[in-house]
Amino acid sequence: MKEKIELNAEAVSLRKYFGEDADSPIDIFTLLHNSEDLTIVFYPMSDRISGICVRDKNNKIIGVNSNSTYGRQRFTAAHELYHLFFDKGFKTIVCPKNFGRDKDPQEKEADTFASYFLAPYEALTHFIRHRLGKGKYDLEINDVVRIEQNFGLSRQATLWRLIGDGYLTRNKADTMKTGIISSAMKLGFDIRLYLPTPVEKRYFTFGKYINLVKKIKDRELISAGKYEELLLDGFRSDVVYGINAQEEEQYD
């Protein structure tokens, strides 16, 4: 199994590949929106599954469990990026949701990579030491909230990382597993990070698939009816039927 220092280096390297620096928090889904060879599918999956990854000669597909919280969806996307870019010799991987010692070594590596991709080692260390003014085993719940809000991590992923980096004991972390939303609200933070996708938006696809469907339609290789059918297969009824008038953009 790879050492943490190697996984952190790979995470920073992939950030640079996508045009991101090694220090700033990132909007991973905006980043993936701009990747022309990836298809991202949001789909409500079993509570035991965080996501899936499919790769062949022509396709790279990331499936994200939209029943998960937004913070966990971000982590899942980063986890699947590890499989796509650094994991060799697979076609399809279904990734379990739990963090634990019983995980396959490749899944453990992908989890560690995902944590470093969203919060590189140096960036997290600097934030704790200089923004929070804290050291080892010195963090309180308010600090944990600020860390997860800054880097866009779920509470579970945040505690898992802080335990692994020696900032929290398991016993203290256990006291922070409840009251998650209220702890953020009390500090004035948006709680979107801790909520799943709204029910009406849990089926959605963006990326290469949608672009390919448009290209073959523009080349008149398929009929208008087939074009709409393929979009509906990709959960994009918004494109087929048009957006709600209340959601029209404003030029301001």
C-alpha positions in Angstrom: 0.0 0.0 0.0 1.2 3.5 -0.8 2.5 5.8 1.9 0.6 8.9 2.8 3.3 11.2 1.5 3.0 9.6 -2.0 -0.7 9.9 -2.0 -0.5 13.5 -1.0 2.0 14.1 -3.8 -0.3 12.4 -6.3 -3.3 14.6 -5.1 -1.3 17.8 -5.5 -0.1 16.6 -8.9 -3.7 16.0 -10.1 -4.7 19.4 -8.7 -2.1 21.0 -10.9 -3.2 18.9 -13.9 -6.7 20.5 -13.5 -5.1 24.0 -13.1 -5.5 24.2 -9.3 -2.9 25.2 -6.8 -1.9 23.1 -3.7 -3.3 25.4 -1.1 -6.8 26.7 -2.0 -10.1 25.0 -1.3 -11.6 23.7 -4.6 -15.0 23.4 -6.1 -14.5 19.8 -7.4 -17.7 19.7 -9.4 -17.0 22.9 -11.3 -13.6 21.4 -11.9 -15.1 18.2 -13.3 -17.6 20.2 -15.4 -14.7 21.6 -17.3 -13.1 18.2 -18.0 -14.2 17.2 -21.5 -13.5 13.5 -21.3 -15.4 12.8 -18.1 -19.1 11.9 -17.5 -20.5 12.5 -14.0 -23.8 10.8 -13.0 -25.7 11.6 -9.8 -27.9 8.7 -8.9 -29.6 7.6 -5.6 -27.7 4.4 -4.6 -27.7 2.1 -1.6 -26.6 3.6 1.8 -23.7 1.2 1.7 -22.3 2.6 -1.6 -20.6 6.0 -2.0 -20.1 5.8 -5.8 -18.9 3.9 -8.8 -16.2 4.3 -11.4 -16.1 3.0 -15.0 -13.2 3.3 -17.4 -12.5 1.8 -20.8 -10.7 3.0 -24.0 -13.3 5.6 -24.8 -15.1 6.4 -21.5 -14.4 7.7 -18.0 -17.6 7.7 -15.9 -18.0 8.7 -12.2 -21.2 7.8 -10.5 -22.0 9.6 -7.2 -24.6 8.5 -4.7 -26.9 11.5 -4.6 -28.5 10.3 -1.3 -25.2 11.2 0.4 -24.6 14.6 1.9 -23.0 17.2 -0.4 -19.8 17.0 1.6 -19.7 13.2 1.1 -20.5 13.6 -2.6 -17.4 15.9 -3.0 -15.3 13.3 -1.2 -16.7 10.5 -3.4 -15.9 12.5 -6.6 -12.3 12.9 -5.4 -12.1 9.2 -4.4 -13.2 8.2 -7.9 -10.6 10.4 -9.5 -8.0 8.3 -7.8 -9.3 5.2 -9.5 -9.4 6.9 -12.9 -6.0 8.4 -12.8 -3.9 6.2 -10.5 -5.5 2.8 -10.2 -4.5 0.4 -13.0 -6.3 -2.5 -14.6 -9.9 -2.1 -13.8 -13.1 -1.5 -15.8 -15.7 -1.0 -13.1 -15.4 -0.4 -9.4 -18.2 -0.1 -6.9 -16.9 1.8 -3.8 -18.3 1.2 -0.3 -19.3 4.1 1.8 -17.7 3.1 5.1 -14.3 4.2 6.4 -12.6 1.2 8.0 -9.7 -1.2 8.3 -11.7 -3.9 6.5 -11.5 -2.0 3.2 -9.6 -3.2 0.2 -6.1 -1.6 0.1 -7.0 0.3 -3.1 -10.1 1.7 -1.5 -8.0 2.8 1.5 -5.6 4.5 -0.9 -8.5 6.2 -2.7 -9.9 7.5 0.5 -6.6 8.9 1.6 -6.0 10.4 -1.8 -9.5 12.0 -1.7 -8.8 13.6 1.6 -5.5 15.1 0.4 -7.1 16.2 -2.9 -9.7 18.3 -1.1 -7.3 19.3 1.8 -3.6 18.8 0.9 -1.4 18.1 3.9 0.4 21.4 3.9 -2.8 23.4 3.4 -4.6 21.7 6.3 -1.6 22.1 8.6 -1.3 25.8 7.8 -5.0 26.3 8.3 -4.9 24.6 11.8 -1.7 26.3 12.9 -2.2 29.8 11.5 -5.9 30.3 10.9 -7.1 28.5 14.0 -3.9 28.9 16.1 -4.1 25.3 17.3 -1.8 22.3 17.6 -1.9 18.6 18.1 -4.9 17.3 20.3 -5.9 20.9 20.8 -9.0 21.1 18.5 -12.6 21.7 19.7 -15.9 21.3 17.9 -15.8 24.9 16.6 -12.4 24.2 15.0 -13.7 21.1 13.3 -16.6 23.0 11.9 -14.3 25.6 10.5 -12.0 23.0 8.9 -14.8 21.1 7.2 -16.4 24.3 6.0 -13.1 25.7 4.6 -12.2 22.5 2.7 -15.7 21.2 1.9 -15.4 17.9 3.8 -18.2 15.9 5.5 -18.0 15.5 9.3 -17.1 11.9 9.0 -14.3 12.6 6.5 -13.0 15.5 8.6 -12.9 13.5 11.8 -11.3 10.5 10.0 -8.5 12.8 8.6 -7.9 14.6 11.9 -7.6 11.3 13.8 -5.2 10.0 11.1 -3.1 13.2 11.3 -2.9 13.1 15.0 -5.1 16.2 15.8 -7.9 14.3 17.5 -8.1 11.2 19.7 -10.8 8.7 18.7 -12.6 9.3 22.0 -12.8 13.0 21.5 -13.8 12.6 17.9 -16.7 10.3 19.0 -18.2 13.3 20.9 -18.4 15.2 17.6 -20.4 12.8 15.6 -23.8 14.2 16.6 -25.3 17.7 16.4 -23.5 18.2 13.2 -25.9 20.7 11.6 -26.5 22.7 14.7 -22.8 23.0 15.4 -22.4 24.7 12.0 -25.5 26.9 12.3 -24.3 28.3 15.7 -21.2 29.6 13.9 -23.3 31.2 11.1 -22.3 28.7 8.3 -24.4 27.5 5.5 -25.6 23.9 6.2 -25.6 22.7 2.5 -22.5 20.7 3.2 -24.4 18.4 5.5 -27.5 17.8 3.4 -28.2 15.4 0.5 -29.3 16.6 -2.9 -32.9 17.7 -3.0 -35.1 14.7 -4.0 -36.2 16.3 -7.3 -32.5 16.7 -8.3 -31.0 13.3 -7.4 -30.9 12.1 -11.0 -28.6 14.1 -13.1 -25.8 13.8 -15.6 -23.2 16.2 -16.9 -20.0 16.1 -18.9 -19.0 14.1 -22.0 -22.2 12.1 -22.5 -24.3 15.3 -22.8 -21.8 16.9 -25.2 -21.6 13.7 -27.3 -25.4 13.5 -27.7 -25.4 17.1 -28.9 -22.6 16.6 -31.4 -24.2 13.6 -33.0 -27.5 15.5 -33.2 -25.8 18.5 -34.7 -24.2 16.2 -37.3 -27.7 14.9 -38.1 -26.7 11.4 -37.2 -29.8 11.0 -35.0 -33.3 12.3 -35.2 -34.7 15.0 -32.9 -36.7 12.3 -31.1 -33.7 10.1 -30.5 -31.7 13.1 -29.2 -34.4 13.8 -26.7 -34.6 10.1 -25.8 -30.8 10.0 -25.1 -31.0 13.1 -23.0 -33.9 11.6 -20.9 -31.8 8.5 -20.5 -29.2 10.8 -19.0 -31.7 12.4 -16.6 -31.7 15.7 -18.5 -35.3 16.5 -18.8 -34.4 20.1 -18.1 -32.7 20.3 -21.5 -35.5 18.5 -23.3 -38.4 20.4 -21.8 -36.7 23.7 -21.0 -36.1 25.2 -17.6 -38.8 26.5 -15.3 -39.5 30.2 -15.9 -38.7 30.8 -12.2 -35.2 29.5 -12.8 -34.5 31.7 -15.8 -31.2 33.5 -15.5 -31.0 37.2 -14.9 -28.7 39.5 -16.7 -27.5 41.7 -13.9 
